[in-house]
């Protein structure tokens, strides 16, 4: 859990000091087993960059719809 207990913290919504953003220790398939910290850092950076690219792509689709006024994806099309 990333957040400090509101009953023990001086303010609400304080993150724990040792929390790494995005790291929720969720690895149900044990994909990180046997990998070094440097390898995991590299994998996390690649995943972060893929997410950023996806956000830029969605922004491009929204911008195209706003410029043309035509839906990029037509309803009922496959």
PyMOL Python script that loads the backbone (N, CA, C, O; Angstrom):
from pymol import cmd

cmd.read_pdbstr("""\
ATOM      1  N   UNK A   1       0.833  -1.164   0.000  1.00  0.00           N
ATOM      2  CA  UNK A   1       0.000   0.000   0.000  1.00  0.00           C
ATOM      3  C   UNK A   1       0.887   1.239   0.000  1.00  0.00           C
ATOM      4  O   UNK A   1       1.873   1.295   0.734  1.00  0.00           O
ATOM      5  N   UNK A   2       0.549   2.217  -0.805  1.00  0.00           N
ATOM      6  CA  UNK A   2       1.380   3.395  -0.989  1.00  0.00           C
ATOM      7  C   UNK A   2       1.137   4.476   0.049  1.00  0.00           C
ATOM      8  O   UNK A   2       2.009   5.308   0.301  1.00  0.00           O
ATOM      9  N   UNK A   3      -0.039   4.467   0.649  1.00  0.00           N
ATOM     10  CA  UNK A   3      -0.418   5.579   1.527  1.00  0.00           C
ATOM     11  C   UNK A   3      -0.186   5.246   2.992  1.00  0.00           C
ATOM     12  O   UNK A   3      -0.347   4.105   3.424  1.00  0.00           O
ATOM     13  N   UNK A   4       0.197   6.272   3.745  1.00  0.00           N
ATOM     14  CA  UNK A   4       0.323   6.121   5.185  1.00  0.00           C
ATOM     15  C   UNK A   4      -1.068   6.058   5.796  1.00  0.00           C
ATOM     16  O   UNK A   4      -2.029   6.573   5.225  1.00  0.00           O
ATOM     17  N   UNK A   5      -1.170   5.432   6.949  1.00  0.00           N
ATOM     18  CA  UNK A   5      -2.441   5.362   7.653  1.00  0.00           C
ATOM     19  C   UNK A   5      -2.860   6.772   8.071  1.00  0.00           C
ATOM     20  O   UNK A   5      -2.061   7.494   8.666  1.00  0.00           O
ATOM     21  N   UNK A   6      -4.097   7.178   7.771  1.00  0.00           N
ATOM     22  CA  UNK A   6      -4.520   8.528   8.154  1.00  0.00           C
ATOM     23  C   UNK A   6      -4.585   8.720   9.665  1.00  0.00           C
ATOM     24  O   UNK A   6      -4.615   9.856  10.140  1.00  0.00           O
ATOM     25  N   UNK A   7      -4.608   7.635  10.422  1.00  0.00           N
ATOM     26  CA  UNK A   7      -4.656   7.737  11.870  1.00  0.00           C
ATOM     27  C   UNK A   7      -3.273   7.949  12.470  1.00  0.00           C
ATOM     28  O   UNK A   7      -3.144   8.401  13.608  1.00  0.00           O
ATOM     29  N   UNK A   8      -2.232   7.619  11.693  1.00  0.00           N
ATOM     30  CA  UNK A   8      -0.862   7.760  12.201  1.00  0.00           C
ATOM     31  C   UNK A   8      -0.119   8.927  11.555  1.00  0.00           C
ATOM     32  O   UNK A   8       0.880   9.388  12.108  1.00  0.00           O
ATOM     33  N   UNK A   9      -0.573   9.416  10.405  1.00  0.00           N
ATOM     34  CA  UNK A   9       0.116  10.487   9.686  1.00  0.00           C
ATOM     35  C   UNK A   9      -0.335  11.853  10.198  1.00  0.00           C
ATOM     36  O   UNK A   9      -1.396  11.985  10.808  1.00  0.00           O
ATOM     37  N   UNK A  10       0.485  12.857   9.940  1.00  0.00           N
ATOM     38  CA  UNK A  10       0.150  14.210  10.377  1.00  0.00           C
ATOM     39  C   UNK A  10      -0.897  14.858   9.469  1.00  0.00           C
ATOM     40  O   UNK A  10      -1.619  15.762   9.887  1.00  0.00           O
ATOM     41  N   UNK A  11      -0.969  14.384   8.220  1.00  0.00           N
ATOM     42  CA  UNK A  11      -1.952  14.903   7.261  1.00  0.00           C
ATOM     43  C   UNK A  11      -2.540  13.733   6.499  1.00  0.00           C
ATOM     44  O   UNK A  11      -2.026  12.616   6.563  1.00  0.00           O
ATOM     45  N   UNK A  12      -3.618  13.993   5.778  1.00  0.00           N
ATOM     46  CA  UNK A  12      -4.215  12.967   4.926  1.00  0.00           C
ATOM     47  C   UNK A  12      -3.428  12.846   3.627  1.00  0.00           C
ATOM     48  O   UNK A  12      -2.762  13.795   3.213  1.00  0.00           O
ATOM     49  N   UNK A  13      -3.499  11.700   2.993  1.00  0.00           N
ATOM     50  CA  UNK A  13      -2.927  11.427   1.675  1.00  0.00           C
ATOM     51  C   UNK A  13      -1.418  11.616   1.613  1.00  0.00           C
ATOM     52  O   UNK A  13      -0.898  12.195   0.659  1.00  0.00           O
ATOM     53  N   UNK A  14      -0.724  11.134   2.620  1.00  0.00           N
ATOM     54  CA  UNK A  14       0.731  11.135   2.604  1.00  0.00           C
ATOM     55  C   UNK A  14       1.212   9.764   2.143  1.00  0.00           C
ATOM     56  O   UNK A  14       0.737   8.734   2.621  1.00  0.00           O
ATOM     57  N   UNK A  15       2.162   9.764   1.207  1.00  0.00           N
ATOM     58  CA  UNK A  15       2.739   8.501   0.762  1.00  0.00           C
ATOM     59  C   UNK A  15       3.805   8.047   1.743  1.00  0.00           C
ATOM     60  O   UNK A  15       4.413   8.855   2.446  1.00  0.00           O
ATOM     61  N   UNK A  16       4.018   6.751   1.774  1.00  0.00           N
ATOM     62  CA  UNK A  16       5.080   6.203   2.614  1.00  0.00           C
ATOM     63  C   UNK A  16       6.431   6.639   2.057  1.00  0.00           C
ATOM     64  O   UNK A  16       6.576   6.841   0.852  1.00  0.00           O
ATOM     65  N   UNK A  17       7.416   6.783   2.937  1.00  0.00           N
ATOM     66  CA  UNK A  17       8.734   7.246   2.521  1.00  0.00           C
ATOM     67  C   UNK A  17       9.440   6.275   1.587  1.00  0.00           C
ATOM     68  O   UNK A  17      10.198   6.703   0.716  1.00  0.00           O
ATOM     69  N   UNK A  18       9.207   4.974   1.750  1.00  0.00           N
ATOM     70  CA  UNK A  18       9.894   3.969   0.939  1.00  0.00           C
ATOM     71  C   UNK A  18       9.105   3.567  -0.304  1.00  0.00           C
ATOM     72  O   UNK A  18       9.503   2.642  -1.013  1.00  0.00           O
ATOM     73  N   UNK A  19       7.985   4.252  -0.579  1.00  0.00           N
ATOM     74  CA  UNK A  19       7.144   3.883  -1.728  1.00  0.00           C
ATOM     75  C   UNK A  19       7.771   4.332  -3.044  1.00  0.00           C
ATOM     76  O   UNK A  19       8.236   5.465  -3.168  1.00  0.00           O
ATOM     77  N   UNK A  20       7.778   3.439  -4.014  1.00  0.00           N
ATOM     78  CA  UNK A  20       8.229   3.744  -5.367  1.00  0.00           C
ATOM     79  C   UNK A  20       6.971   3.873  -6.229  1.00  0.00           C
ATOM     80  O   UNK A  20       6.213   2.910  -6.344  1.00  0.00           O
ATOM     81  N   UNK A  21       6.730   5.046  -6.843  1.00  0.00           N
ATOM     82  CA  UNK A  21       5.510   5.217  -7.634  1.00  0.00           C
ATOM     83  C   UNK A  21       5.383   4.147  -8.712  1.00  0.00           C
ATOM     84  O   UNK A  21       6.331   3.868  -9.447  1.00  0.00           O
ATOM     85  N   UNK A  22       4.209   3.559  -8.791  1.00  0.00           N
ATOM     86  CA  UNK A  22       3.934   2.526  -9.779  1.00  0.00           C
ATOM     87  C   UNK A  22       4.292   1.121  -9.345  1.00  0.00           C
ATOM     88  O   UNK A  22       3.948   0.160 -10.034  1.00  0.00           O
ATOM     89  N   UNK A  23       4.968   0.976  -8.230  1.00  0.00           N
ATOM     90  CA  UNK A  23       5.362  -0.345  -7.751  1.00  0.00           C
ATOM     91  C   UNK A  23       4.392  -0.798  -6.674  1.00  0.00           C
ATOM     92  O   UNK A  23       4.459  -0.342  -5.532  1.00  0.00           O
ATOM     93  N   UNK A  24       3.499  -1.690  -7.040  1.00  0.00           N
ATOM     94  CA  UNK A  24       2.510  -2.198  -6.102  1.00  0.00           C
ATOM     95  C   UNK A  24       2.763  -3.659  -5.758  1.00  0.00           C
ATOM     96  O   UNK A  24       1.887  -4.328  -5.210  1.00  0.00           O
ATOM     97  N   UNK A  25       3.956  -4.160  -6.075  1.00  0.00           N
ATOM     98  CA  UNK A  25       4.374  -5.522  -5.750  1.00  0.00           C
ATOM     99  C   UNK A  25       3.373  -6.543  -6.265  1.00  0.00           C
ATOM    100  O   UNK A  25       3.086  -7.531  -5.589  1.00  0.00           O
ATOM    101  N   UNK A  26       2.851  -6.314  -7.438  1.00  0.00           N
ATOM    102  CA  UNK A  26       1.865  -7.216  -8.039  1.00  0.00           C
ATOM    103  C   UNK A  26       2.532  -7.945  -9.192  1.00  0.00           C
ATOM    104  O   UNK A  26       2.766  -7.354 -10.246  1.00  0.00           O
ATOM    105  N   UNK A  27       2.836  -9.206  -9.009  1.00  0.00           N
ATOM    106  CA  UNK A  27       3.489 -10.033 -10.015  1.00  0.00           C
ATOM    107  C   UNK A  27       2.922 -11.445  -9.926  1.00  0.00           C
ATOM    108  O   UNK A  27       3.617 -12.355  -9.474  1.00  0.00           O
ATOM    109  N   UNK A  28       1.661 -11.648 -10.352  1.00  0.00           N
ATOM    110  CA  UNK A  28       1.032 -12.950 -10.160  1.00  0.00           C
ATOM    111  C   UNK A  28       1.681 -14.074 -10.963  1.00  0.00           C
ATOM    112  O   UNK A  28       1.574 -15.238 -10.577  1.00  0.00           O
ATOM    113  N   UNK A  29       2.345 -13.758 -12.061  1.00  0.00           N
ATOM    114  CA  UNK A  29       2.986 -14.795 -12.873  1.00  0.00           C
ATOM    115  C   UNK A  29       4.460 -14.984 -12.529  1.00  0.00           C
ATOM    116  O   UNK A  29       5.148 -15.784 -13.163  1.00  0.00           O
ATOM    117  N   UNK A  30       4.948 -14.251 -11.526  1.00  0.00           N
ATOM    118  CA  UNK A  30       6.339 -14.347 -11.083  1.00  0.00           C
ATOM    119  C   UNK A  30       7.321 -14.050 -12.205  1.00  0.00           C
ATOM    120  O   UNK A  30       8.335 -14.735 -12.340  1.00  0.00           O
ATOM    121  N   UNK A  31       7.030 -13.038 -13.009  1.00  0.00           N
ATOM    122  CA  UNK A  31       7.890 -12.692 -14.139  1.00  0.00           C
ATOM    123  C   UNK A  31       9.199 -12.042 -13.703  1.00  0.00           C
ATOM    124  O   UNK A  31      10.183 -12.072 -14.443  1.00  0.00           O
ATOM    125  N   UNK A  32       9.216 -11.462 -12.522  1.00  0.00           N
ATOM    126  CA  UNK A  32      10.433 -10.793 -12.056  1.00  0.00           C
ATOM    127  C   UNK A  32      11.362 -11.723 -11.299  1.00  0.00           C
ATOM    128  O   UNK A  32      12.422 -11.294 -10.843  1.00  0.00           O
ATOM    129  N   UNK A  33      10.991 -12.979 -11.156  1.00  0.00           N
ATOM    130  CA  UNK A  33      11.791 -13.931 -10.413  1.00  0.00           C
ATOM    131  C   UNK A  33      13.135 -14.153 -11.110  1.00  0.00           C
ATOM    132  O   UNK A  33      13.177 -14.523 -12.283  1.00  0.00           O
ATOM    133  N   UNK A  34      14.216 -13.928 -10.390  1.00  0.00           N
ATOM    134  CA  UNK A  34      15.550 -14.165 -10.933  1.00  0.00           C
ATOM    135  C   UNK A  34      16.129 -13.011 -11.726  1.00  0.00           C
ATOM    136  O   UNK A  34      17.226 -13.133 -12.271  1.00  0.00           O
ATOM    137  N   UNK A  35      15.424 -11.901 -11.805  1.00  0.00           N
ATOM    138  CA  UNK A  35      15.947 -10.746 -12.541  1.00  0.00           C
ATOM    139  C   UNK A  35      16.598  -9.776 -11.568  1.00  0.00           C
ATOM    140  O   UNK A  35      16.165  -9.632 -10.424  1.00  0.00           O
ATOM    141  N   UNK A  36      17.633  -9.123 -12.039  1.00  0.00           N
ATOM    142  CA  UNK A  36      18.338  -8.163 -11.192  1.00  0.00           C
ATOM    143  C   UNK A  36      17.536  -6.861 -11.100  1.00  0.00           C
ATOM    144  O   UNK A  36      16.605  -6.633 -11.872  1.00  0.00           O
ATOM    145  N   UNK A  37      17.914  -6.029 -10.154  1.00  0.00           N
ATOM    146  CA  UNK A  37      17.237  -4.739  -9.973  1.00  0.00           C
ATOM    147  C   UNK A  37      17.431  -3.864 -11.204  1.00  0.00           C
ATOM    148  O   UNK A  37      16.538  -3.101 -11.571  1.00  0.00           O
ATOM    149  N   UNK A  38      18.595  -3.971 -11.845  1.00  0.00           N
ATOM    150  CA  UNK A  38      18.857  -3.179 -13.051  1.00  0.00           C
ATOM    151  C   UNK A  38      17.971  -3.641 -14.208  1.00  0.00           C
ATOM    152  O   UNK A  38      17.462  -2.816 -14.967  1.00  0.00           O
ATOM    153  N   UNK A  39      17.786  -4.959 -14.345  1.00  0.00           N
ATOM    154  CA  UNK A  39      16.903  -5.482 -15.388  1.00  0.00           C
ATOM    155  C   UNK A  39      15.464  -5.035 -15.160  1.00  0.00           C
ATOM    156  O   UNK A  39      14.766  -4.666 -16.104  1.00  0.00           O
ATOM    157  N   UNK A  40      15.021  -5.070 -13.903  1.00  0.00           N
ATOM    158  CA  UNK A  40      13.656  -4.656 -13.588  1.00  0.00           C
ATOM    159  C   UNK A  40      13.467  -3.164 -13.832  1.00  0.00           C
ATOM    160  O   UNK A  40      12.403  -2.739 -14.283  1.00  0.00           O
ATOM    161  N   UNK A  41      14.486  -2.370 -13.539  1.00  0.00           N
ATOM    162  CA  UNK A  41      14.415  -0.933 -13.815  1.00  0.00           C
ATOM    163  C   UNK A  41      14.261  -0.693 -15.311  1.00  0.00           C
ATOM    164  O   UNK A  41      13.497   0.177 -15.729  1.00  0.00           O
ATOM    165  N   UNK A  42      14.984  -1.459 -16.113  1.00  0.00           N
ATOM    166  CA  UNK A  42      14.907  -1.336 -17.573  1.00  0.00           C
ATOM    167  C   UNK A  42      13.518  -1.732 -18.081  1.00  0.00           C
ATOM    168  O   UNK A  42      12.959  -1.055 -18.944  1.00  0.00           O
ATOM    169  N   UNK A  43      12.967  -2.811 -17.558  1.00  0.00           N
ATOM    170  CA  UNK A  43      11.638  -3.268 -17.972  1.00  0.00           C
ATOM    171  C   UNK A  43      10.571  -2.243 -17.587  1.00  0.00           C
ATOM    172  O   UNK A  43       9.660  -1.970 -18.368  1.00  0.00           O
ATOM    173  N   UNK A  44      10.685  -1.675 -16.383  1.00  0.00           N
ATOM    174  CA  UNK A  44       9.721  -0.662 -15.940  1.00  0.00           C
ATOM    175  C   UNK A  44       9.785   0.578 -16.819  1.00  0.00           C
ATOM    176  O   UNK A  44       8.752   1.171 -17.132  1.00  0.00           O
ATOM    177  N   UNK A  45      10.992   0.977 -17.222  1.00  0.00           N
ATOM    178  CA  UNK A  45      11.125   2.153 -18.086  1.00  0.00           C
ATOM    179  C   UNK A  45      10.522   1.883 -19.465  1.00  0.00           C
ATOM    180  O   UNK A  45       9.892   2.765 -20.048  1.00  0.00           O
ATOM    181  N   UNK A  46      10.709   0.684 -19.983  1.00  0.00           N
ATOM    182  CA  UNK A  46      10.106   0.333 -21.270  1.00  0.00           C
ATOM    183  C   UNK A  46       8.585   0.369 -21.190  1.00  0.00           C
ATOM    184  O   UNK A  46       7.925   0.857 -22.107  1.00  0.00           O
ATOM    185  N   UNK A  47       8.030  -0.142 -20.104  1.00  0.00           N
ATOM    186  CA  UNK A  47       6.586  -0.140 -19.926  1.00  0.00           C
ATOM    187  C   UNK A  47       6.053   1.282 -19.780  1.00  0.00           C
ATOM    188  O   UNK A  47       4.990   1.604 -20.309  1.00  0.00           O
ATOM    189  N   UNK A  48       6.777   2.120 -19.075  1.00  0.00           N
ATOM    190  CA  UNK A  48       6.384   3.520 -18.927  1.00  0.00           C
ATOM    191  C   UNK A  48       6.396   4.233 -20.278  1.00  0.00           C
ATOM    192  O   UNK A  48       5.488   5.007 -20.580  1.00  0.00           O
ATOM    193  N   UNK A  49       7.411   3.977 -21.082  1.00  0.00           N
ATOM    194  CA  UNK A  49       7.482   4.596 -22.404  1.00  0.00           C
ATOM    195  C   UNK A  49       6.376   4.094 -23.326  1.00  0.00           C
ATOM    196  O   UNK A  49       5.857   4.862 -24.135  1.00  0.00           O
ATOM    197  N   UNK A  50       6.004   2.810 -23.218  1.00  0.00           N
ATOM    198  CA  UNK A  50       4.875   2.302 -24.009  1.00  0.00           C
ATOM    199  C   UNK A  50       3.582   2.994 -23.619  1.00  0.00           C
ATOM    200  O   UNK A  50       2.768   3.314 -24.485  1.00  0.00           O
ATOM    201  N   UNK A  51       3.380   3.229 -22.335  1.00  0.00           N
ATOM    202  CA  UNK A  51       2.190   3.945 -21.873  1.00  0.00           C
ATOM    203  C   UNK A  51       2.167   5.373 -22.380  1.00  0.00           C
ATOM    204  O   UNK A  51       1.118   5.879 -22.778  1.00  0.00           O
ATOM    205  N   UNK A  52       3.316   6.024 -22.368  1.00  0.00           N
ATOM    206  CA  UNK A  52       3.396   7.402 -22.884  1.00  0.00           C
ATOM    207  C   UNK A  52       3.081   7.441 -24.377  1.00  0.00           C
ATOM    208  O   UNK A  52       2.371   8.335 -24.837  1.00  0.00           O
ATOM    209  N   UNK A  53       3.600   6.489 -25.127  1.00  0.00           N
ATOM    210  CA  UNK A  53       3.318   6.434 -26.551  1.00  0.00           C
ATOM    211  C   UNK A  53       1.828   6.219 -26.810  1.00  0.00           C
ATOM    212  O   UNK A  53       1.265   6.815 -27.728  1.00  0.00           O
ATOM    213  N   UNK A  54       1.194   5.375 -26.011  1.00  0.00           N
ATOM    214  CA  UNK A  54      -0.239   5.133 -26.159  1.00  0.00           C
ATOM    215  C   UNK A  54      -1.036   6.407 -25.883  1.00  0.00           C
ATOM    216  O   UNK A  54      -2.016   6.685 -26.574  1.00  0.00           O
ATOM    217  N   UNK A  55      -0.624   7.177 -24.884  1.00  0.00           N
ATOM    218  CA  UNK A  55      -1.330   8.433 -24.583  1.00  0.00           C
ATOM    219  C   UNK A  55      -1.177   9.440 -25.716  1.00  0.00           C
ATOM    220  O   UNK A  55      -2.126  10.156 -26.037  1.00  0.00           O
ATOM    221  N   UNK A  56       0.006   9.506 -26.328  1.00  0.00           N
ATOM    222  CA  UNK A  56       0.217  10.403 -27.462  1.00  0.00           C
ATOM    223  C   UNK A  56      -0.636   9.957 -28.643  1.00  0.00           C
ATOM    224  O   UNK A  56      -1.198  10.792 -29.351  1.00  0.00           O
ATOM    225  N   UNK A  57      -0.739   8.648 -28.862  1.00  0.00           N
ATOM    226  CA  UNK A  57      -1.557   8.127 -29.959  1.00  0.00           C
ATOM    227  C   UNK A  57      -3.030   8.473 -29.762  1.00  0.00           C
ATOM    228  O   UNK A  57      -3.699   8.884 -30.710  1.00  0.00           O
ATOM    229  N   UNK A  58      -3.539   8.314 -28.555  1.00  0.00           N
ATOM    230  CA  UNK A  58      -4.935   8.649 -28.271  1.00  0.00           C
ATOM    231  C   UNK A  58      -5.162  10.145 -28.448  1.00  0.00           C
ATOM    232  O   UNK A  58      -6.195  10.553 -28.978  1.00  0.00           O
ATOM    233  N   UNK A  59      -4.211  10.967 -28.013  1.00  0.00           N
ATOM    234  CA  UNK A  59      -4.336  12.413 -28.208  1.00  0.00           C
ATOM    235  C   UNK A  59      -4.379  12.755 -29.691  1.00  0.00           C
ATOM    236  O   UNK A  59      -5.109  13.660 -30.093  1.00  0.00           O
ATOM    237  N   UNK A  60      -3.610  12.048 -30.504  1.00  0.00           N
ATOM    238  CA  UNK A  60      -3.644  12.252 -31.952  1.00  0.00           C
ATOM    239  C   UNK A  60      -4.990  11.882 -32.546  1.00  0.00           C
ATOM    240  O   UNK A  60      -5.495  12.584 -33.423  1.00  0.00           O
ATOM    241  N   UNK A  61      -5.582  10.780 -32.077  1.00  0.00           N
ATOM    242  CA  UNK A  61      -6.903  10.385 -32.561  1.00  0.00           C
ATOM    243  C   UNK A  61      -7.958  11.423 -32.188  1.00  0.00           C
ATOM    244  O   UNK A  61      -8.816  11.758 -33.005  1.00  0.00           O
ATOM    245  N   UNK A  62      -7.898  11.926 -30.968  1.00  0.00           N
ATOM    246  CA  UNK A  62      -8.853  12.952 -30.526  1.00  0.00           C
ATOM    247  C   UNK A  62      -8.672  14.226 -31.343  1.00  0.00           C
ATOM    248  O   UNK A  62      -9.653  14.836 -31.769  1.00  0.00           O
ATOM    249  N   UNK A  63      -7.429  14.630 -31.562  1.00  0.00           N
ATOM    250  CA  UNK A  63      -7.167  15.838 -32.350  1.00  0.00           C
ATOM    251  C   UNK A  63      -7.680  15.677 -33.782  1.00  0.00           C
ATOM    252  O   UNK A  63      -8.243  16.618 -34.342  1.00  0.00           O
ATOM    253  N   UNK A  64      -7.497  14.514 -34.373  1.00  0.00           N
ATOM    254  CA  UNK A  64      -7.974  14.270 -35.730  1.00  0.00           C
ATOM    255  C   UNK A  64      -9.496  14.368 -35.800  1.00  0.00           C
ATOM    256  O   UNK A  64     -10.038  14.928 -36.754  1.00  0.00           O
ATOM    257  N   UNK A  65     -10.184  13.830 -34.801  1.00  0.00           N
ATOM    258  CA  UNK A  65     -11.643  13.924 -34.785  1.00  0.00           C
ATOM    259  C   UNK A  65     -12.091  15.366 -34.621  1.00  0.00           C
ATOM    260  O   UNK A  65     -13.079  15.775 -35.230  1.00  0.00           O
ATOM    261  N   UNK A  66     -11.380  16.147 -33.809  1.00  0.00           N
ATOM    262  CA  UNK A  66     -11.761  17.542 -33.617  1.00  0.00           C
ATOM    263  C   UNK A  66     -11.525  18.374 -34.868  1.00  0.00           C
ATOM    264  O   UNK A  66     -12.303  19.283 -35.159  1.00  0.00           O
ATOM    265  N   UNK A  67     -10.470  18.082 -35.609  1.00  0.00           N
ATOM    266  CA  UNK A  67     -10.168  18.839 -36.831  1.00  0.00           C
ATOM    267  C   UNK A  67     -11.144  18.488 -37.940  1.00  0.00           C
ATOM    268  O   UNK A  67     -11.686  19.385 -38.586  1.00  0.00           O
ATOM    269  N   UNK A  68     -11.379  17.208 -38.175  1.00  0.00           N
ATOM    270  CA  UNK A  68     -12.229  16.766 -39.283  1.00  0.00           C
ATOM    271  C   UNK A  68     -13.710  16.773 -38.937  1.00  0.00           C
ATOM    272  O   UNK A  68     -14.552  16.962 -39.814  1.00  0.00           O
ATOM    273  N   UNK A  69     -14.028  16.573 -37.685  1.00  0.00           N
ATOM    274  CA  UNK A  69     -15.426  16.435 -37.296  1.00  0.00           C
ATOM    275  C   UNK A  69     -16.009  15.087 -37.666  1.00  0.00           C
ATOM    276  O   UNK A  69     -17.224  14.897 -37.619  1.00  0.00           O
ATOM    277  N   UNK A  70     -15.141  14.142 -38.037  1.00  0.00           N
ATOM    278  CA  UNK A  70     -15.582  12.804 -38.425  1.00  0.00           C
ATOM    279  C   UNK A  70     -15.011  11.820 -37.408  1.00  0.00           C
ATOM    280  O   UNK A  70     -13.849  11.926 -37.016  1.00  0.00           O
ATOM    281  N   UNK A  71     -15.835  10.864 -36.986  1.00  0.00           N
ATOM    282  CA  UNK A  71     -15.360   9.858 -36.033  1.00  0.00           C
ATOM    283  C   UNK A  71     -14.280   8.999 -36.674  1.00  0.00           C
ATOM    284  O   UNK A  71     -14.428   8.559 -37.814  1.00  0.00           O
ATOM    285  N   UNK A  72     -13.203   8.762 -35.950  1.00  0.00           N
ATOM    286  CA  UNK A  72     -12.139   7.883 -36.441  1.00  0.00           C
ATOM    287  C   UNK A  72     -12.644   6.461 -36.536  1.00  0.00           C
ATOM    288  O   UNK A  72     -12.377   5.759 -37.511  1.00  0.00           O
ATOM    289  N   UNK A  73     -13.374   6.042 -35.521  1.00  0.00           N
ATOM    290  CA  UNK A  73     -13.966   4.709 -35.514  1.00  0.00           C
ATOM    291  C   UNK A  73     -15.454   4.850 -35.699  1.00  0.00           C
ATOM    292  O   UNK A  73     -16.132   5.438 -34.856  1.00  0.00           O
ATOM    293  N   UNK A  74     -15.973   4.324 -36.781  1.00  0.00           N
ATOM    294  CA  UNK A  74     -17.404   4.419 -37.052  1.00  0.00           C
ATOM    295  C   UNK A  74     -18.146   3.396 -36.201  1.00  0.00           C
ATOM    296  O   UNK A  74     -17.687   2.262 -36.060  1.00  0.00           O
ATOM    297  N   UNK A  75     -19.291   3.783 -35.631  1.00  0.00           N
ATOM    298  CA  UNK A  75     -20.065   2.824 -34.849  1.00  0.00           C
ATOM    299  C   UNK A  75     -20.517   1.650 -35.706  1.00  0.00           C
ATOM    300  O   UNK A  75     -20.976   1.833 -36.834  1.00  0.00           O
ATOM    301  N   UNK A  76     -20.385   0.457 -35.169  1.00  0.00           N
ATOM    302  CA  UNK A  76     -20.787  -0.744 -35.864  1.00  0.00           C
ATOM    303  C   UNK A  76     -19.750  -1.309 -36.816  1.00  0.00           C
ATOM    304  O   UNK A  76     -19.964  -2.372 -37.397  1.00  0.00           O
ATOM    305  N   UNK A  77     -18.613  -0.606 -36.989  1.00  0.00           N
ATOM    306  CA  UNK A  77     -17.564  -1.143 -37.870  1.00  0.00           C
ATOM    307  C   UNK A  77     -16.661  -2.068 -37.084  1.00  0.00           C
ATOM    308  O   UNK A  77     -16.512  -1.899 -35.874  1.00  0.00           O
ATOM    309  N   UNK A  78     -16.069  -3.021 -37.727  1.00  0.00           N
ATOM    310  CA  UNK A  78     -15.210  -3.981 -37.065  1.00  0.00           C
ATOM    311  C   UNK A  78     -13.775  -3.725 -37.390  1.00  0.00           C
ATOM    312  O   UNK A  78     -12.896  -4.444 -36.915  1.00  0.00           O
TER     313      UNK A  78
END
""", "prot")
cmd.dss("prot")
cmd.show_as("cartoon", "prot")
cmd.util.cbc("prot")
cmd.orient("prot")
